[in-house]
Each structure stands twice: as C-alpha cells, then as structure tokens.
Amino acid sequence: MNNQISYTSAFEELQTIVEEIEDGEISVDELSAKVKRAALLIKICKAKLSETESDVNKILEDLDNESLKEDE
C-alpha cells in the first residue's frame, strides 16, 4: 500500500473518481481500473484515520496519566 500519499490527496482523488463514475464520464474499459484505484485510496484513508485515532488516544492517555500524577 502506498502510504506516501496524504489523506487529503487520497480523499480528493477518491472524490474525483466517484464524481466521474456518477457523471458517467468513465468508459466501461476504464471502470475496473478506477474501481481498483478507489479501493486502494479507501484503504489508505482508513489506515491514516486509524493511525491518527491511535495517536490521539495515546496523547489523551498520556495527559490523563500526567494529571493523575499531579493529583497525588
């Protein structure tokens, strides 16, 4: 999986693909490749969201632990 692409770039490209499909701008010949690309972009977005959620939870946990230490 290509994690070099940013969440924003992946999401924007995914939106473009969805719009092209909805507008009928993609030929049947291109559809399979576009759907495969969209699936990859979704995986990238999900991975980045999960990573961000983990990071935020870790930060919040660290803050809670610091707060508990200060209360002692």
Secondary structure, 3 states (H helix, E strand, C coil): CCCCCCHHHHHHHHHHHHHHHHCCCCCHHHHHHHHHHHHHHHHHHHHHHHHHHHHHHHHHHHHHHHHHHHHC
